[in-house]
Amino acid sequence: MKPMMRPVFKTALLGLLTTAFLQPASYAETHTNSKQQIEQGADALERKVIDWRRHLHQNPELGNREFETSKYIATHLKALGLDVKTEVAHTGVVAVLKGGKPGPVVALRADMDALPVKERVDLPFASKATGEYMGKEVPVMHACGHDTHVAILMGVAELLSGMQAELPGTVKFIFQPAEEGPPPGEEGGAELMVKQGVLKNPDVDVVFGLHISAGTDVGKINIRKKGIMASSDDFKITIDGKQAHGSTPWDSIDPIVTASQIVTSLQTIVSRHMPLTQQASVVTVGSIHGGVRSNIIPEKVEMLGTIRTLSEIDRKRIHELVRTKATLIGESMGAKVTVELPYSSAYPVTYNDPALTDEMMPTLEAVAGAENVITINPITGAEDFSFYAREVPGVFFFLGGKPKGLPASEAAPHHTPDFYIDESGMKLGVKALSRLAVDYMNAHKK
């Protein structure tokens, strides 16, 4: 049995139908034609999109260092006759397609950067690239699927360019660097793009984005209203104590024992302070360093960790608790504790505007099939698409990239050497982003 239609969904659908009936008779015909053009265009472009993805996969680059990736994208967009701007937020590329009719401005975003991971998948186009990260030479791999995002958006740009005269509005294509975070000491990513005015001139009305999912079957789309991905804040805790010989710990102020107590106490934040029946949150210590010998109590310990929340209220509360617990434990031990929070990055909650999500659900159901559009629980991963959606209404969704028949438990997670994407799922991404842009423009044309 199909679930009952929600009132807000009814309202959004009624609005779309009313818009159609109030338009001239050519509206329905134009809308039908655009759907057919997108369907046929995505089919025709599939081989190109796969080839672009394979080139990008074989030539990955780290955040804020996507120099060749940027050139590759810009060359394609310029060949389409688009107005192209490069070196946005270091290596970003932004292109504008002005339709033949007046209407809203729709932004579509893809991220470009890869990760310091050594590929282990046996592919003819596997990455053998290296780069520099934290002063060291490291292997580089598209271990999160950003190569598929770029190739999909390149396909959307070509498809919509062929429909330019009929488009009632403007499309802004955003190819963004450093989604995984810029190198330490640098600005980057969506936050810097917003700061540099990527959503202005022309002013963007709505923004859409997607992320490939290695654990979701090809042909399926995962989405939810409101918070779909968590905020992310990293932290650094420095504990300054007093060094002593390991045989006389009473002469020390032991930063290792202090750090141990802080780690244990931080784990009680989620279990004892947060409303877990309402929504999840995470506090993780991922790195702890101090000392060089078994018989020396060191002077200093440093810890790094991450905080994930699904609301700004929870985010503020956990920040306060981390600072309070770490500082007071330090005082009780006679140590000086310094908490840097956030330390190097801070992403807001990735928030899907409820009204816009309701409005665009029929589009996603039309391209994927209603049975293939699944409402999911929020996840504690983070995405800097959140910076765009904080400025204008946005919708972000997950696109299936797992081979059908492969158990989800056997699909390699993102950010791992065995990460793998079934390329047959990319065509749906081209259709979905193209239709979201065109359907929104048709519904809101001037």
N, C-alpha and C positions, 0 to 999 in steps of 0.2 A: 504494500500500500504506500502511495506517495504521501509525504508529510503535507499537512494543511498549509496553505499559503499564508504567510505572515502578513499582518495588516500593513506594515511598512513596505513590504514587497509589493502588495496590491497597489499601494499608493504610487510607488515608483513606476510600476508597469502601466497603471492607468495614465500617469503623466506622459509616458512615451506614446501610448496609443492616442491620447488626446492631441499630442503634438502632431502625430501623423495625420489625423483627421482634419486638423486646422490648416495644414499646409496645402498648397495647390495640388492638383491631381497628380502632377509629375513626381511628388515626393516619394510615394510608394515605389514607383518605377525606378527612380534614381537610387533608392535604398537597395532595391533588389539587384540592380545592375552592379552597384559597388560590392555587394556581397559576392556576386559571381566573379567579379574581377579579382577580388582578394583570394577567393578559393582557387581559381585557375592560376593566378599569379604565384601563389605560394607553391603550388604543385610544380610549376615551371622552374621556380628558383631553387628547389630543394637541393639539386646537385651542386649548384654554386655555393649555397650556404654551407653544405658539408665540406666542400673544398676550402672555403675560407676558414672554417673552424680547424681543419687539419693543419693548415699553414700556421695559424695562430698557436695551436697546441704544440707544434714542433719548434716554435720560436717564442717562448714565453719570456716575460720580463717582470721584474719586481716593481713594487709600488713607487711612484714618482720617477721611475726609470723606464717607462714604456715608450722609449723614443722610436723604435722601429715599428711597434704596434700602432703608434699614433700616425706615422707616415703612411702606413698601409691603409688605415681607415680613411685618412684625409684624401688620399689619391682616389679611392673609390667614390667618396662623396662629391668631390670636385668633378669627377667624370659624369656624375648625374646632373650637374649644373646647379647644385645647391650652394647657398651662401655659407661658406665654411670658415670657422675661426679655430685656430690651433693655439697651443701653448696656454690653454686655460687651466689654471691650477697646476702649473708645470707642464704636464703632457696631455691634458685633456683636449678633446675635439668636440666642437659644437657646430651643428649644421641646422640651417633653417630652410624649410620648404613652405613657401607661401602659396596657398591654394588660390584657385581662380575666382573664388567667391568669398565674401566677408564671413567671419565667424570666429569662434574662440581659438585660443592658443593651447595646444596639447603638447606636453613634453613626454618623451619616451627615453628611458635611461638604460644604459648597459655599463657594467664595470669591466676594466681592462687588465687588472694586475694579476700576477701569478704568485706562487708561494715558494719559500725555500725548502722544497721537498724533492727527493730523488725518485723519479718515476720507476715503477717496477712492472708496469703493465706491458705485455709483449704486443706492441703495435708497430706497424711500419712507419708511423709518424710520431713515435714516442719522443719525448723531449730528452735531449742530451745537453741542454743548455746549462750554463753556470752564470752566476752573478755575484755581486758583493752585498753582504748583509752583516751589519754590525762589525765591519772591518775585516770580515773573513770571506773567502771564496766559498760559495755554496751551490749545490745543484738547484735548479729552478724548474718548476712544473706547474701547469694549470691543474692544480689538485682540488679546485673548488668549482670549476665549470665556467669561469668568466670568459673563456674562449668561446663557449657556446652562446653566451649572452651577446658578445660583440658580433658574432656571425649572424645571429638572428636579427639584431637591429640593423646590420648592413643590408640584410634581405628586405626588411621592412622599408628602409629608406629607398631601395630600388623599386619596390612594388608601389609605394605611394607616390613616388616621383612620376610613375607612368599614369597616375590618376590625377595629376596636379590640377588640370583645368576644372575638374568636377569637385575638388575638395572645398567645402565651405568653412575655411579657417586656415590655421597655420600649424605646422608640426615642427617642434624643436627636438632634434636628436642629440642626446647628451651621452658622449662616450667618456666615462669618468675614470681617472687613475686612482690608485691607492685606496680601494675600498677596504682592504685588509689592514689599513693603517699606514701612515707614512713612516719613513725611517725616523728614529729618535732625533729630536731637535728640529724636525721639519714640520711644516703644515702640509695638509693635503686632503684628498678625498672629497666627499660631498660637502663637508663643512666649508672647505676653502672655495669650492665652486660656487656655493651659495653666497659666500662673502664677496666673491668677485662679480656677482650679479648674473649668474647663469639663468636665473628665473625672471630676469628683466629684459626689456628691449629686444623683442616684444615680451610683454608681461604674460607669464604662464598662468592659465586658469586651473589646469589639473595636470597631474603627473602620474604616469603608469610605469611599472617595472616588474620584472620577473626574476626568479632564480631557479636554475635547474636543480632537480632533486634526484640524487643517485639512489635513494631508497623508495621512490614513488614510481609506479608503473608508467611506461610510455603511454600517452594518450589521456592521462589524468591531470587535473588541475586541483591543487589544494589552496584553500583561501579561508579567511575569516574576517569578520568586521572588528573594528577597534584594534586592540593590540595583538599583532600577529607574531612579532618577534620582540625579544627583551631589550631593555637598555643594557649598555655594557660600560662599566667603568673599571679601569685597572687601578691598583694601588701599590704603593711601596711603603713598607714599614722598616725603619732603621732603628736598631737598639744599640745604644752606646753604654757599655758597662766598664768594668775594670779588669784588666788582664792579670792572670796569676798562674802559678805552677799548678798543674792538675792534681798534685798531691796535697795542696793546701787550698781547697776551694773557699775556705773562710776568709782568705785574703782577697777574694775576687768579688765583683758584682757580675754574676754570670749571665751573659746575654743569651746563651744557648738555652738554659733553663727558663729564662724569661720568655724567649721566643716560643718554647714548647707550650708554656701556659697560655700565651696569646693565641696560638693556633687552636688549641683545645677550646678556648673561650669563644673564638670566632665561629666555631661550628655550632654553638648554641644560639646564634642569632636567628638562623632560619628555624631551628627546631623549637625554640622557646619564645621567640618574639614576633614571628610573622604569622599571618592568618592563612595557613596552608590549605584550608578547605576552600578558600576563595581563589587563590592563584599562587603559582610557584615563585620561588626566588632562590638564588644561589650565592654562596660565598665560598670561594675556592682559593686556597693558597697553593700556588703552582711552583714556587721556587723559594729555596731557603739556603743561604750561604753564610758560613762563618767558621773560622778556625782553620788550622793547617796541620796540627799534630795531635796525637792522642793524649799527650801529657801537658798541653797548654790550653788553659781556658782563655778564649780570645777576648779582644776588647770590643768587637763589633759583630753584629749579625744583621743581614739584610734579607727581607722577604718580599716577594712579589705575588700578587693575587688578582682575582677578578670578581666583580659583583654583577649579578644579572637580576633585573626586576621587570615586572610587567606593568608598573604604574609609577608615576612620579612621586606619589605619596610613599610607596614602599621604598623607592630609591632614596629619598631624603632620610627616611627612618634608618635604613641600613647604614648609610654613610655616617650618621650620628653615632650609631652603636659601634661601628668599627673604630672610630676615633676614641670614643669613651672607654671601651674595653681595653684597647691596646695601651692607651695612655695611663689608665689607672693601674693596670697590672705592672707596667713599668715603674710607676711611683712606688708601688708596694714592694718591689724588689730593689729599689734604690737605683734603677737604671733610667737613662733618658731615652724616651721613645718619641720618634718623629714619624707622623703619618702624612704621606703625600697622597691625596685622594681628590680628584683623579690624578694619576701619575703621568701618563703619556697619551691616553685616549679616553673619550667619553662620548658614547652614542646614545641618543634618546631612544625611547620605545618606538619601534616601527608600527605606525598607527594607520590603519585603513579607515578612511572617512566613512562612517556608516551610511550616509545618504548616497554618496557616490558609489559605494560598494553595491548597495541595493539596486541602484540605477543600471550598473554595468553587469550584474549577474546574468540577465537574459542574454547578453552578448557572449559571455564565456560559455554559457550552457548551449548556445547555438553552435559555437565552433567546436566544442569538445563533446557535446551530448550531455544532457542534464544529469545522467547517471554517473558521469565522469568528473563532475565538479563537486568536490567534497569539502565540507566545512570541517576544519581541524581545530584541535586545541592549540593554544599559543605555544611556541617553542622558546627555549632559553638561549638559542643562538641570537646573534645581533647583526644588524645591517645598517650601513650609513645612508641608505635610501631614506632613513628616518629624518635626515636633515631637510630633504626636499618636502616630505609630507608634513613637516612641522610648519612650513611656510605656506603651502597651498594644499587643497584636498588631493589626496593620493590613494592609489590602490596598488598593492604589491601582492604577488601570488607565486606559488611554486609550480613548476612545470615538470612533469614526470620524465625521468631519464633512465629508469631501470628497465632492463630487458624483461619482457613479459615472461612469466614462468619461473624467473629466478626468485627464490625466497628472499624477502627483505633482510633476513638475518645473514644472508650470504653476500649482500651488496656491500662493497667497501665504503666506509664513511668518507665524507668530505675531509680534506686536509690530510689524507693518507697516501702512501706510495702506490696503493692498488686502486685508487679512485678511477671509476670507469663510467662513461656515459654512452647509452645507446643513441646514436645520431638520428635514428628514425623519429625520435620525439621532437626534434627541432622544428619541423615544419608546423606543428601545432603552435609553437611559440610565435612564428612569423604570422600565422593567421590571427592569433589572439591579440597581439599588440596592434596589428593593422586594423582589425575590427574595432578594438577599443577606441582607437583614435578616430576612425571614420564615423562610428556610431555616435560617439559623443559629439562630434562636430555637427552631424546631421540633426541631432536632437536639440542643439543649442545654437544653430546658425542664425545669423542676423538678417 
